[in-house]
Amino acid sequence: MVLKTHGELGEVSVNNAVIAEIAGAVAAKCYGVVGMAWRNKKDGIVSLLMPDTVTKGINITVQDDGVVIEMNIIVEYGININTICKSIVNNVRYSIENSVGIKVKQVNVRVEGVRVDE
């Protein structure tokens, strides 16, 4: 789906993949995030996505008054999950609204796993 905004100079169309790329790049830079996750619907197994496929773990829903972003992540063990998620929500909302110019209604973050280093 494509998000369209109208201005006095014309129309701007932004593909959902662009929004997902920005959100994935911002989330990956947040402290404590190992990477984006993807859950296989067939067998329910969660996979850590490679950096070039982060959009697979992000779902963008366009609504009349903004977008809803749903992200699946894997976090580092020993770091406060609530703090990580708040950081992601704030950073993703700020980046999307400032770089694309659209309102972000919600950023939903699902922690699919925790990486434990030995």
All heavy atoms as an XYZ file, in Angstrom:
887
protein
N       0.842     -1.173      0.000
C       0.000      0.000      0.000
C       0.890      1.239      0.000
O       1.987      1.236      0.524
C      -0.896     -0.021      1.234
C      -1.845      1.130      1.308
S      -2.953      0.961      2.704
C      -4.485      1.086      1.853
N       0.404      2.285     -0.562
C       1.159      3.516     -0.686
C       0.445      4.621      0.085
O      -0.764      4.785     -0.019
C       1.316      3.915     -2.173
C       2.007      5.240     -2.305
C       2.068      2.837     -2.928
N       1.205      5.372      0.851
C       0.676      6.509      1.589
C       0.828      7.743      0.723
O       1.914      8.009      0.198
C       1.443      6.684      2.896
C       1.062      7.888      3.725
C      -0.322      7.676      4.325
C       2.070      8.112      4.812
N      -0.250      8.511      0.560
C      -0.209      9.710     -0.278
C      -0.524     10.928      0.575
O      -1.450     10.913      1.379
C      -1.223      9.606     -1.417
C      -0.900      8.517     -2.399
C      -1.868      8.493     -3.541
C      -1.502      7.364     -4.505
N      -2.370      7.329     -5.656
N       0.281     11.962      0.386
C       0.024     13.232      1.034
C      -0.100     14.304     -0.034
O       0.585     14.252     -1.059
C       1.147     13.613      2.022
O       2.388     13.651      1.324
C       1.244     12.614      3.155
N      -0.985     15.244      0.206
C      -1.251     16.303     -0.762
C      -0.775     17.637     -0.191
O      -0.966     17.914      0.987
C      -2.750     16.395     -1.088
C      -3.305     15.113     -1.614
N      -3.145     14.722     -2.919
C      -4.001     14.120     -1.011
C      -3.736     13.549     -3.099
N      -4.257     13.162     -1.951
N      -0.199     18.445     -1.029
C       0.233     19.792     -0.655
C      -0.112     20.746     -1.762
O      -0.641     20.361     -2.806
N       0.239     21.994     -1.547
C      -0.091     22.997     -2.563
C       0.752     22.842     -3.822
O       0.369     23.282     -4.895
C       0.073     24.400     -1.986
C       1.481     24.726     -1.534
C       1.565     26.091     -0.909
O       0.769     26.390     -0.010
O       2.449     26.858     -1.334
N       1.901     22.153     -3.700
C       2.762     21.961     -4.867
C       2.514     20.638     -5.582
O       3.089     20.402     -6.640
C       4.234     22.045     -4.455
C       4.686     23.386     -3.891
C       6.128     23.311     -3.431
C       4.497     24.489     -4.912
N       1.717     19.763     -4.988
C       1.439     18.486     -5.635
C       1.247     17.364     -4.641
O       0.947     17.583     -3.473
N       1.446     16.142     -5.124
C       1.196     14.944     -4.320
C       2.499     14.176     -4.113
O       3.329     14.092     -5.013
C       0.193     14.057     -5.059
C      -0.140     12.769     -4.361
C      -1.143     11.949     -5.149
O      -2.346     12.225     -5.041
O      -0.696     11.045     -5.869
N       2.652     13.618     -2.907
C       3.816     12.802     -2.592
C       3.321     11.412     -2.211
O       2.434     11.273     -1.374
C       4.630     13.397     -1.421
C       5.779     12.480     -1.048
C       5.130     14.780     -1.776
N       3.882     10.382     -2.854
C       3.527      8.998     -2.550
C       4.715      8.319     -1.888
O       5.830      8.375     -2.406
C       3.170      8.237     -3.834
O       2.077      8.844     -4.472
N       4.450      7.682     -0.743
C       5.497      6.989     -0.001
C       5.069      5.536      0.162
O       4.018      5.250      0.730
C       5.733      7.635      1.385
C       6.825      6.902      2.133
C       6.064      9.106      1.248
N       5.892      4.627     -0.332
C       5.610      3.205     -0.226
C       5.816      2.753      1.221
O       6.689      3.257      1.915
C       6.548      2.438     -1.166
C       6.109      1.016     -1.365
O       5.772      0.321     -0.417
N       6.133      0.579     -2.605
N       5.016      1.774      1.655
C       5.147      1.247      3.010
C       6.535      0.674      3.279
O       7.020      0.706      4.402
C       4.100      0.165      3.270
C       2.725      0.732      3.472
O       2.530      1.940      3.449
N       1.752     -0.126      3.672
N       7.185      0.155      2.251
C       8.522     -0.413      2.416
C       9.526      0.661      2.837
O      10.466      0.371      3.577
C       8.980     -1.087      1.126
N       9.321      1.889      2.393
C      10.206      2.987      2.783
C      10.052      3.276      4.271
O      11.039      3.426      4.999
C       9.898      4.258      1.950
C      10.686      5.452      2.463
C      10.171      4.004      0.488
N       8.819      3.318      4.741
C       8.558      3.548      6.158
C       9.125      2.403      6.986
O       9.742      2.623      8.037
C       7.042      3.721      6.408
C       6.535      4.950      5.649
C       6.752      3.858      7.901
C       5.035      5.079      5.601
N       8.956      1.178      6.518
C       9.489      0.012      7.228
C      11.017      0.034      7.274
O      11.615     -0.319      8.290
C       8.990     -1.272      6.574
N      11.669      0.443      6.186
C      13.132      0.539      6.164
C      13.636      1.551      7.194
O      14.604      1.295      7.910
C      13.624      0.953      4.773
C      13.595     -0.133      3.746
C      14.755     -1.112      3.870
O      15.771     -0.784      4.517
O      14.634     -2.196      3.310
N      12.984      2.695      7.249
C      13.386      3.720      8.214
C      13.184      3.216      9.637
O      14.073      3.336     10.483
C      12.605      5.034      7.979
C      12.961      5.635      6.615
C      12.871      6.035      9.098
C      12.059      6.764      6.192
N      12.021      2.636      9.903
C      11.720      2.126     11.247
C      12.700      1.029     11.652
O      13.177      0.997     12.793
C      10.283      1.605     11.300
N      13.023      0.138     10.733
C      13.963     -0.950     11.027
C      15.365     -0.446     11.299
O      16.047     -0.918     12.217
N      15.806      0.540     10.532
C      17.141      1.102     10.727
C      17.242      1.822     12.069
O      18.241      1.689     12.785
C      17.477      2.060      9.586
N      16.193      2.543     12.426
C      16.189      3.270     13.700
C      16.158      2.289     14.871
O      16.902      2.443     15.839
C      14.989      4.242     13.764
C      14.811      4.811     15.154
C      15.171      5.351     12.748
N      15.314      1.269     14.791
C      15.205      0.297     15.878
C      16.506     -0.479     16.063
O      16.916     -0.754     17.190
C      14.057     -0.667     15.610
N      17.173     -0.816     14.975
C      18.410     -1.584     15.058
C      19.518     -0.803     15.761
O      20.422     -1.399     16.352
C      18.863     -1.996     13.661
N      19.452      0.520     15.724
C      20.464      1.356     16.366
C      20.196      1.577     17.853
O      21.053      2.117     18.547
C      20.562      2.705     15.665
C      21.150      2.603     14.279
C      21.228      3.962     13.623
C      21.748      3.824     12.201
N      21.739      5.096     11.487
N      19.015      1.206     18.333
C      18.688      1.396     19.747
C      19.478      0.423     20.608
O      19.633     -0.754     20.258
C      17.192      1.211     19.989
S      16.190      2.543     19.311
N      19.954      0.896     21.746
C      20.746      0.084     22.666
C      19.915     -1.099     23.170
O      18.770     -0.929     23.576
C      21.214      0.940     23.842
C      22.059      0.181     24.816
C      23.380     -0.120     24.510
C      21.536     -0.251     26.020
C      24.172     -0.826     25.402
C      22.312     -0.958     26.912
C      23.628     -1.244     26.603
O      24.400     -1.956     27.476
N      20.497     -2.283     23.114
C      19.845     -3.479     23.619
C      19.123     -4.302     22.576
O      18.684     -5.409     22.846
N      18.985     -3.765     21.362
C      18.306     -4.493     20.296
C      19.330     -5.338     19.549
O      20.317     -4.824     19.034
C      17.595     -3.521     19.323
C      16.982     -4.279     18.149
C      16.530     -2.732     20.054
N      19.076     -6.649     19.499
C      19.938     -7.564     18.754
C      19.596     -7.487     17.276
O      20.472     -7.476     16.422
C      19.781     -9.010     19.270
C      20.550     -9.986     18.409
C      20.216     -9.099     20.715
N      18.305     -7.433     16.968
C      17.862     -7.351     15.586
C      16.361     -7.530     15.474
O      15.655     -7.682     16.465
N      15.898     -7.508     14.249
C      14.478     -7.705     13.979
C      14.186     -9.197     13.927
O      15.055     -9.999     13.592
C      14.095     -7.050     12.650
C      14.411     -5.570     12.582
S      13.690     -4.592     13.907
C      11.966     -4.780     13.551
N      12.955     -9.549     14.261
C      12.551    -10.950     14.302
C      11.399    -11.192     13.349
O      10.636    -10.286     13.022
C      12.148    -11.337     15.722
N      11.290    -12.430     12.931
C      10.187    -12.846     12.074
C       9.704    -14.203     12.559
O      10.494    -15.120     12.761
C      10.642    -12.931     10.622
C       9.576    -13.377      9.683
C       8.463    -12.686      9.313
C       9.512    -14.609      8.983
N       7.717    -13.400      8.429
C       8.351    -14.612      8.207
C      10.338    -15.722      8.943
C       7.981    -15.666      7.406
C       9.959    -16.775      8.133
C       8.794    -16.741      7.380
N       8.383    -14.337     12.791
C       7.800    -15.587     13.249
C       7.190    -16.326     12.066
O       6.332    -15.808     11.368
C       6.733    -15.343     14.306
C       6.110    -16.625     14.850
C       5.079    -16.350     15.919
N       5.663    -15.733     17.088
C       6.169    -16.413     18.109
N       6.175    -17.718     18.103
N       6.674    -15.773     19.145
N       7.648    -17.560     11.852
C       7.109    -18.407     10.801
C       5.710    -18.848     11.213
O       5.533    -19.483     12.242
C       8.022    -19.621     10.601
C       7.614    -20.458      9.424
O       6.483    -20.400      8.964
N       8.541    -21.255      8.947
N       4.705    -18.501     10.417
C       3.317    -18.817     10.773
C       3.030    -20.311     10.721
O       2.153    -20.798     11.401
C       2.360    -18.056      9.864
C       2.412    -16.571     10.104
C       1.451    -15.826      9.227
C       1.587    -14.341      9.501
N       0.730    -13.531      8.680
N       3.800    -21.036      9.925
C       3.560    -22.468      9.777
C       3.916    -23.242     11.043
O       3.125    -24.018     11.552
C       4.362    -23.011      8.589
C       4.144    -24.469      8.328
C       4.939    -24.920      7.111
C       4.782    -26.410      6.898
N       5.619    -26.887      5.804
N       5.147    -23.026     11.559
C       5.575    -23.792     12.724
C       5.831    -22.935     13.963
O       6.173    -23.461     15.016
C       6.824    -24.621     12.406
C       7.946    -23.794     11.825
O       7.876    -22.555     11.907
O       8.885    -24.388     11.282
N       5.664    -21.614     13.882
C       5.788    -20.735     15.033
C       7.208    -20.450     15.477
O       7.425    -19.898     16.543
N       8.202    -20.819     14.680
C       9.594    -20.596     15.043
C       9.985    -19.159     14.727
O       9.691    -18.637     13.657
C      10.522    -21.589     14.302
C      10.211    -23.012     14.763
C      11.979    -21.237     14.535
C      10.985    -24.075     14.012
N      10.676    -18.523     15.674
C      11.128    -17.142     15.507
C      12.545    -17.138     14.953
O      13.403    -17.869     15.432
C      11.086    -16.392     16.854
C      11.661    -14.999     16.709
C       9.665    -16.331     17.386
N      12.782    -16.304     13.948
C      14.095    -16.199     13.324
C      14.618    -14.775     13.444
O      13.856    -13.814     13.301
C      14.024    -16.555     11.843
O      13.529    -17.844     11.667
N      15.917    -14.653     13.695
C      16.577    -13.361     13.675
C      16.851    -13.013     12.216
O      17.436    -13.811     11.483
C      17.891    -13.417     14.457
C      18.733    -12.155     14.495
C      17.986    -11.035     15.206
C      20.055    -12.426     15.190
N      16.405    -11.828     11.796
C      16.546    -11.429     10.398
C      17.902    -10.780     10.156
O      18.442    -10.085     11.013
C      15.440    -10.452     10.013
C      14.021    -11.019     10.055
C      13.013     -9.912      9.830
C      13.857    -12.107      9.020
N      18.424    -10.995      8.996
C      19.666    -10.354      8.571
C      19.379     -8.871      8.314
O      18.244     -8.500      8.018
C      20.205    -11.023      7.302
C      20.520    -12.491      7.476
S      21.661    -12.834      8.817
C      23.149    -12.101      8.174
N      20.386     -8.015      8.407
C      20.159     -6.574      8.232
C      19.494     -6.176      6.913
O      18.800     -5.163      6.859
C      21.576     -5.987      8.317
C      22.339     -6.961      9.126
C      21.761     -8.313      8.788
N      19.672     -6.951      5.856
C      19.076     -6.581      4.571
C      17.613     -7.012      4.442
O      16.973     -6.690      3.448
C      19.897     -7.144      3.414
C      20.056     -8.653      3.474
O      19.893     -9.225      4.569
O      20.357     -9.253      2.423
N      17.076     -7.728      5.426
C      15.683     -8.179      5.369
C      14.873     -7.718      6.578
O      13.910     -8.374      6.954
C      15.605     -9.713      5.266
O      16.259    -10.281      6.412
C      16.218    -10.233      3.993
N      15.243     -6.590      7.190
C      14.558     -6.137      8.396
C      13.093     -5.802      8.165
O      12.290     -5.892      9.091
C      15.262     -4.926      9.047
C      16.614     -5.297      9.561
C      15.319     -3.748      8.112
N      12.720     -5.451      6.961
C      11.329     -5.065      6.710
C      10.378     -6.243      6.858
O       9.182     -6.041      7.022
C      11.166     -4.453      5.308
O      11.594     -5.398      4.332
C      11.972     -3.183      5.178
N      10.892     -7.448      6.825
C      10.047     -8.633      6.995
C       9.471     -8.701      8.406
O       8.408     -9.263      8.622
C      10.891     -9.877      6.697
C      10.108    -11.104      6.385
C      11.043    -12.200      5.904
C      10.272    -13.405      5.486
N      11.154    -14.493      5.058
N      10.155     -8.107      9.381
C       9.695     -8.111     10.767
C       8.886     -6.891     11.143
O       8.585     -6.674     12.314
N       8.508     -6.069     10.157
C       7.772     -4.832     10.412
C       6.515     -4.807      9.558
O       6.553     -5.100      8.374
C       8.648     -3.602     10.086
C       9.910     -3.631     10.947
C       7.868     -2.314     10.305
C      10.914     -2.579     10.578
N       5.406     -4.442     10.183
C       4.138     -4.326      9.469
C       3.653     -2.883      9.574
O       3.579     -2.328     10.668
C       3.103     -5.296     10.062
C       1.823     -5.300      9.278
O       1.806     -5.026      8.090
N       0.723     -5.598      9.947
N       3.312     -2.292      8.448
C       2.836     -0.908      8.394
C       1.369     -0.920      7.986
O       1.006     -1.530      6.979
C       3.632     -0.081      7.362
C       5.129     -0.174      7.609
C       3.155      1.360      7.331
C       5.611      0.435      8.874
N       0.531     -0.246      8.766
C      -0.881     -0.108      8.441
C      -1.186      1.376      8.276
O      -0.956      2.166      9.191
C      -1.768     -0.689      9.561
O      -1.378     -2.039      9.814
C      -3.235     -0.647      9.169
N      -1.694      1.745      7.104
C      -2.038      3.139      6.822
C      -3.491      3.370      7.197
O      -4.377      2.628      6.780
C      -1.810      3.467      5.328
C      -2.220      4.890      5.026
C      -0.368      3.221      4.944
N      -3.713      4.397      8.002
C      -5.059      4.803      8.381
C      -5.275      6.239      7.939
O      -4.345      6.897      7.487
C      -5.239      4.659      9.892
C      -5.104      3.223     10.364
C      -5.285      3.075     11.857
O      -5.291      4.056     12.592
N      -5.430      1.847     12.307
N      -6.508      6.725      8.074
C      -6.829      8.073      7.598
C      -5.970      9.149      8.256
O      -5.537     10.085      7.599
C      -8.308      8.387      7.858
C      -9.226      7.536      6.993
O      -8.765      7.081      5.927
O     -10.380      7.324      7.393
N      -5.727      9.018      9.553
C      -5.032     10.075     10.270
C      -3.608      9.705     10.666
O      -3.038     10.285     11.572
C      -5.832     10.486     11.512
C      -6.171      9.304     12.399
O      -6.013      8.152     11.960
O      -6.584      9.532     13.543
N      -3.002      8.740      9.986
C      -1.621      8.381     10.269
C      -1.326      6.919      9.985
O      -2.096      6.238      9.327
N      -0.188      6.457     10.500
C       0.215      5.071     10.296
C       0.405      4.383     11.645
O       0.703      5.011     12.654
C       1.522      4.955      9.477
C       1.337      5.466      8.080
C       2.666      5.657     10.143
N       0.215      3.068     11.607
C       0.475      2.218     12.761
C       1.624      1.297     12.365
O       1.571      0.640     11.321
C      -0.772      1.397     13.163
C      -0.451      0.438     14.288
C      -1.916      2.325     13.553
N       2.653      1.267     13.186
C       3.839      0.464     12.912
C       3.910     -0.655     13.945
O       3.865     -0.386     15.150
C       5.113      1.327     12.969
C       5.008      2.475     11.963
C       6.352      0.481     12.736
C       6.088      3.520     12.111
N       4.019     -1.899     13.475
C       4.176     -3.047     14.355
C       5.538     -3.669     14.073
O       5.855     -3.975     12.927
C       3.065     -4.055     14.118
C       1.698     -3.505     14.470
C       0.575     -4.484     14.213
O       0.865     -5.674     13.975
O      -0.578     -4.049     14.254
N       6.330     -3.841     15.138
C       7.697     -4.332     14.991
C       7.911     -5.542     15.887
O       7.412     -5.583     17.003
C       8.691     -3.249     15.397
C       8.450     -1.930     14.730
S       9.584     -0.668     15.293
C      10.991     -1.108     14.323
N       8.663     -6.509     15.377
C       9.051     -7.688     16.148
C      10.557     -7.652     16.320
O      11.288     -7.570     15.329
C       8.636     -8.964     15.415
C       7.141     -9.006     15.184
O       6.362     -8.838     16.097
N       6.745     -9.192     13.946
N      11.024     -7.722     17.577
C      12.450     -7.585     17.834
C      12.970     -8.706     18.728
O      12.194     -9.407     19.379
C      12.787     -6.231     18.492
C      12.114     -6.104     19.865
C      12.414     -5.075     17.597
C      12.612     -4.952     20.691
N      14.274     -8.840     18.743
C      14.980     -9.701     19.685
C      15.920     -8.794     20.462
O      16.613     -7.961     19.881
C      15.748    -10.820     18.960
C      14.751    -11.731     18.245
C      16.609    -11.611     19.942
C      15.378    -12.835     17.431
N      15.921     -8.942     21.798
C      16.709     -8.058     22.651
C      17.843     -8.815     23.335
O      17.861    -10.040     23.382
C      15.822     -7.372     23.718
C      14.777     -6.502     23.071
C      15.184     -8.383     24.640
N      18.769     -8.051     23.866
C      19.920     -8.583     24.592
C      19.500     -8.910     26.026
O      18.755     -8.148     26.649
C      21.037     -7.541     24.586
C      22.347     -8.004     25.128
C      23.058     -8.929     24.167
O      23.044     -8.684     22.953
O      23.628     -9.918     24.651
N      19.990    -10.011     26.539
C      19.687    -10.413     27.911
C      20.310     -9.434     28.903
O      21.415     -8.948     28.701
C      20.236    -11.825     28.181
C      20.068    -12.260     29.611
C      18.834    -12.683     30.081
C      21.141    -12.229     30.490
C      18.665    -13.080     31.386
C      20.993    -12.618     31.807
C      19.750    -13.040     32.262
O      19.587    -13.419     33.560
N      19.589     -9.139     29.977
C      20.115     -8.313     31.050
C      19.787     -6.842     30.946
O      20.181     -6.061     31.808
N      19.092     -6.443     29.916
C      18.726     -5.041     29.744
C      17.215     -4.921     29.926
O      16.449     -5.784     29.488
C      19.162     -4.530     28.355
C      20.672     -4.675     28.216
C      18.755     -3.086     28.155
C      21.198     -4.369     26.861
N      16.786     -3.862     30.566
C      15.375     -3.652     30.863
C      14.563     -3.572     29.565
O      14.748     -2.646     28.759
C      15.221     -2.362     31.677
C      13.818     -2.163     32.185
O      12.846     -2.334     31.459
N      13.718     -1.782     33.448
N      13.677     -4.532     29.373
C      12.899     -4.627     28.129
C      11.968     -3.435     27.974
O      11.807     -2.896     26.870
C      12.128     -5.960     28.079
C      13.128     -7.113     27.976
C      11.149     -5.980     26.917
C      12.506     -8.481     28.077
N      11.372     -2.981     29.060
C      10.469     -1.841     28.992
C      11.201     -0.588     28.511
O      10.690      0.169     27.688
C       9.833     -1.597     30.363
C       8.725     -0.576     30.320
O       7.976     -0.495     29.351
N       8.609      0.209     31.377
N      12.414     -0.381     28.993
C      13.211      0.770     28.584
C      13.587      0.684     27.112
O      13.536      1.690     26.388
C      14.485      0.875     29.449
O      14.091      0.947     30.822
C      15.298      2.090     29.088
N      13.961     -0.507     26.654
C      14.292     -0.702     25.241
C      13.088     -0.360     24.365
O      13.209      0.368     23.377
C      14.742     -2.155     24.969
C      16.059     -2.453     25.667
C      14.866     -2.415     23.472
C      16.440     -3.921     25.639
N      11.931     -0.873     24.727
C      10.724     -0.650     23.920
C      10.327      0.823     23.894
O       9.943      1.349     22.846
C       9.581     -1.515     24.432
S       9.856     -3.276     24.158
N      10.420      1.508     25.030
C      10.104      2.942     25.058
C      11.062      3.724     24.164
O      10.644      4.640     23.454
C      10.172      3.477     26.487
C       8.982      3.102     27.325
C       9.094      3.691     28.725
C       7.916      3.282     29.584
N       8.024      3.831     30.940
N      12.326      3.358     24.188
C      13.317      4.012     23.349
C      13.000      3.808     21.873
O      13.068      4.754     21.074
C      14.709      3.471     23.668
O      15.655      3.984     22.789
N      12.636      2.590     21.510
C      12.290      2.291     20.115
C      11.073      3.097     19.687
O      11.066      3.714     18.620
C      12.041      0.783     19.922
C      13.355      0.020     20.075
C      11.405      0.505     18.564
C      13.175     -1.475     20.141
N      10.034      3.107     20.511
C       8.806      3.832     20.180
C       9.108      5.309     19.950
O       8.691      5.893     18.937
C       7.741      3.646     21.282
C       6.576      4.612     21.094
C       7.240      2.209     21.309
N       9.829      5.927     20.869
C      10.134      7.357     20.743
C      11.007      7.658     19.532
O      10.742      8.599     18.786
C      10.809      7.862     22.019
C       9.868      7.889     23.195
O       8.655      8.012     23.037
N      10.405      7.740     24.389
N      12.050      6.871     19.326
C      12.973      7.118     18.209
C      12.324      6.872     16.854
O      12.535      7.642     15.907
C      14.231      6.273     18.354
C      15.101      6.723     19.497
O      15.027      7.856     19.944
N      15.930      5.827     19.996
N      11.538      5.802     16.735
C      10.858      5.499     15.465
C       9.825      6.571     15.154
O       9.762      7.081     14.031
C      10.226      4.091     15.498
C       9.268      3.893     14.327
C      11.309      3.025     15.484
N       9.027      6.947     16.140
C       8.010      7.989     15.918
C       8.673      9.292     15.467
O       8.258      9.906     14.477
C       7.196      8.223     17.190
C       6.226      9.400     17.047
C       5.315      9.527     18.231
N       4.249      8.556     18.031
C       3.762      7.772     18.987
N       4.230      7.846     20.203
N       2.811      6.916     18.715
N       9.719      9.706     16.155
C      10.416     10.952     15.814
C      10.988     10.886     14.388
O      10.818     11.810     13.601
C      11.533     11.216     16.831
C      12.363     12.428     16.502
C      11.917     13.706     16.828
C      13.589     12.295     15.854
C      12.676     14.812     16.518
C      14.347     13.411     15.541
C      13.885     14.662     15.869
O      14.640     15.768     15.555
N      11.660      9.791     14.066
C      12.301      9.671     12.756
C      11.301      9.653     11.609
O      11.508     10.316     10.589
C      13.163      8.411     12.700
O      14.228      8.519     13.590
N      10.226      8.906     11.754
C       9.216      8.824     10.684
C       8.529     10.171     10.505
O       8.363     10.650      9.374
C       8.176      7.717     10.979
C       8.832      6.343     11.047
C       7.048      7.746      9.959
C       9.407      5.846      9.764
N       8.110     10.785     11.607
C       7.392     12.052     11.490
C       8.273     13.156     10.915
O       7.792     13.993     10.161
C       6.813     12.462     12.846
C       5.630     11.596     13.250
C       5.022     11.967     14.593
O       5.607     12.801     15.333
O       3.960     11.405     14.917
N       9.560     13.158     11.233
C      10.439     14.215     10.736
C      10.982     13.953      9.336
O      11.193     14.893      8.576
C      11.593     14.455     11.708
C      11.122     15.203     12.932
O      10.272     16.073     12.846
N      11.656     14.843     14.076
N      11.226     12.701      8.994
C      11.805     12.437      7.677
C      10.752     12.256      6.587
O      10.984     12.630      5.442
C      12.723     11.215      7.722
O      11.995     10.063      8.058
N       9.612     11.668      6.931
C       8.568     11.417      5.930
C       7.470     12.472      5.994
O       6.840     12.776      4.992
C       7.981      9.999      6.092
C       6.925      9.708      5.050
C       9.070      8.945      6.029
N       7.246     13.030      7.175
C       6.233     14.073      7.314
C       4.829     13.552      7.515
O       3.869     14.250      7.208
N       4.693     12.327      8.034
C       3.368     11.777      8.312
C       3.237     11.527      9.803
O       4.224     11.361     10.515
C       3.125     10.463      7.536
C       4.188      9.433      7.898
C       3.075     10.706      6.057
C       3.894      8.060      7.376
N       2.008     11.506     10.279
C       1.747     11.274     11.699
C       1.808      9.780     11.993
O       1.250      8.972     11.269
C       0.377     11.819     12.071
C       0.043     11.642     13.544
C      -1.183     12.416     13.899
C      -1.662     12.208     15.302
N      -0.790     11.735     16.296
N       2.494      9.437     13.074
C       2.558      8.054     13.526
C       1.579      7.917     14.689
O       1.772      8.522     15.745
C       3.990      7.671     13.966
C       4.010      6.258     14.512
C       4.948      7.821     12.799
N       0.510      7.155     14.474
C      -0.493      6.973     15.519
C       0.017      6.059     16.626
O      -0.160      6.345     17.800
C      -1.766      6.370     14.934
C      -2.645      7.360     14.222
C      -3.929      6.723     13.789
C      -4.739      6.353     15.015
N      -6.068      5.855     14.700
N       0.626      4.931     16.232
C       1.107      3.954     17.207
C       2.358      3.277     16.695
O       2.522      3.087     15.493
C       0.070      2.844     17.441
C      -1.128      3.224     18.232
C      -2.018      2.015     18.450
O      -2.148      1.163     17.570
N      -2.630      1.941     19.602
N       3.212      2.900     17.638
C       4.332      2.019     17.353
C       4.209      0.874     18.349
O       4.370      1.074     19.555
C       5.697      2.723     17.510
C       6.827      1.741     17.244
C       5.802      3.922     16.590
N       3.863     -0.296     17.865
C       3.711     -1.479     18.710
C       4.951     -2.346     18.569
O       5.308     -2.739     17.466
C       2.467     -2.281     18.298
C       1.200     -1.445     18.413
O       1.020     -0.707     19.354
N       0.339     -1.561     17.430
N       5.601     -2.619     19.697
C       6.824     -3.405     19.699
C       6.551     -4.730     20.400
O       6.084     -4.748     21.532
C       7.974     -2.650     20.414
C       9.243     -3.478     20.405
C       8.206     -1.300     19.774
N       6.849     -5.827     19.706
C       6.708     -7.169     20.284
C       8.100     -7.766     20.449
O       8.843     -7.874     19.478
C       5.887     -8.070     19.372
C       4.451     -7.685     19.295
C       3.663     -8.733     18.511
N       2.350     -8.228     18.249
C       1.982     -7.585     17.151
N       2.847     -7.405     16.187
N       0.761     -7.142     16.995
N       8.424     -8.145     21.660
C       9.706     -8.791     21.913
C       9.494    -10.284     21.698
O       8.776    -10.935     22.450
C      10.214     -8.491     23.337
C      11.528     -9.206     23.592
C      10.377     -6.987     23.527
N      10.118    -10.809     20.655
C       9.952    -12.217     20.270
C      10.990    -13.128     20.902
O      10.829    -14.340     20.883
C       9.998    -12.359     18.752
C       8.869    -11.663     18.024
C       7.547    -12.381     18.165
O       7.509    -13.532     18.643
O       6.529    -11.779     17.783
N      12.059    -12.543     21.435
C      13.083    -13.389     22.019
C      14.148    -12.569     22.725
O      14.216    -11.353     22.584
N      14.968    -13.295     23.484
C      16.080    -12.685     24.202
C      17.339    -13.474     23.856
O      17.340    -14.696     23.926
C      15.833    -12.722     25.732
C      17.022    -12.166     26.486
C      14.572    -11.975     26.092
N      18.397    -12.757     23.482
C      19.657    -13.431     23.169
C      20.510    -13.459     24.428
O      20.764    -12.439     25.045
C      20.409    -12.717     22.058
C      21.718    -13.463     21.701
C      22.439    -12.821     20.593
N      23.057    -11.587     21.080
C      23.806    -10.809     20.327
N      24.018    -11.097     19.064
N      24.331     -9.707     20.822
N      20.954    -14.661     24.776
C      21.808    -14.854     25.949
C      23.182    -15.245     25.459
O      23.334    -16.284     24.807
C      21.230    -15.928     26.884
C      22.122    -16.121     28.082
C      19.810    -15.585     27.296
N      24.192    -14.446     25.752
C      25.572    -14.784     25.405
C      26.185    -15.547     26.552
O      25.968    -15.240     27.720
C      26.395    -13.507     25.132
C      26.003    -12.844     23.841
O      25.523    -13.553     22.937
O      26.165    -11.622     23.736
N      26.997    -16.532     26.226
C      27.623    -17.335     27.268
C      29.018    -16.862     27.579
O      29.704    -16.304     26.835
C      27.680    -18.795     26.824
C      26.299    -19.368     26.675
C      26.322    -20.809     26.233
O      27.392    -21.433     26.246
O      25.271    -21.313     25.866
